Each structure stands twice: as structure tokens, then as C-alpha cells.
Amino acid sequence: MNDLRNQDSLKARTLRGNTLAYLQKHRGRPQYRHAPKAGRAANKVLRPLSRKFGPGVSSLRSHWADVIGERWAQLSKPTAIRGSTGAKTLHIEAKGPAAAMLQADSASILNKVNQFLGAGAIAKIMVKQGRIRIQPETTPPPPQLYEKLETDDDGSLQAALDKLGSRLMSRPIIK
């Protein structure tokens, strides 16, 4: 009787051992890795495209004041670069009558833009009238304001006025 029990337990152990060996050998696939960050994935796609098709309007927009000058940069902004290779058009949106002035000066602007983007990057400039928000210049408050506030003991009034002043300075000036 004991021999039968020993044989059953030996068979059970053997089967269990075979099962564990089989499971270790034929485990499922490892879990998928998480998705890459969107910026990294977009870079892998956009970098070869930018090499193939040239720079976009975002690089021009960030250096617009350096390219055409501070005066024109306050009155205009580049909106798009459209067209096929060799015949690309730079679309510029300008405030009011500055559009006509920019169109009249388009030859020199075209030279400056091509100097920035590379020779022959842009073939033509199209200027359109639109609304341009001008960033207000931040000027410090007059010194008389601080002289009068020094009488406040806990500084709460000065803090409140500083907060109000910073909010007013950050709002665009509508002309």
C-alpha cells in the first residue's frame, strides 16, 4: 500500500516538475513597453521631413525681429510657408497699411529671409492685412509710488498694488 502511495506521489511530482519545466520553457511574451513620449516620437518623424522639405515657419517666427528688423516685426508676423520645392511662398500677415509698405519692400525682405533660411528657400512673398497684437513694453512703475507706500507697516497694500500693476502691464494695448 505504501508503495502505491509512493508511486502516486512520484508520478505527481514528475508531472508537476514537467509542468513547471514546460511553463518555464513556453512562457508568454513579455509585456509591451510603454509608449514613447510624444515629443520624442514626433521628433523621429519631423526631423527627416524638415531636412527634406526645409525649415518651417516656426523657426522664422521665433527670429522674425532679427530677420526683418524690430520696426517691421512689430507690425507683421509670418503665418505660413506654402508651395513646392523651388517655388515656396512666404505668407505674412501685417497690421493695416503696413501690409502695403511690406509688399513694396518685399524684395529686400525676400533677400533677408533667404539669407536666414538658406539660398532659394523662398521664391515669393505674399502679404495680407490682418490684426496683429503688439506686445506692450514693460515699464517699471514710477518711483513716487514706492515712496508713498513705505508708510504701510505690513506691506499688504504694496503687494496688492504690485499684483495689480503686473496684471495691467501684461494686458495688450488696443489702439
Secondary structure, 3 states (H helix, E strand, C coil): CHHHHHHHHHHHHHHHHHHHHHHHHCCCCCCCCCCCCHHHHHHHHHHHHHHHHCCCHHHHHHCHHHHHCHHHHHHEEEEEEECCCCCCEEEEEEECCHHHHHHHCHHHHHHHHHHHHCCCCCCEEEEEEECCCCCCCCCCCCHHHHHHHCCCCCCHHHHHHHHHHHHHHHCCCCC
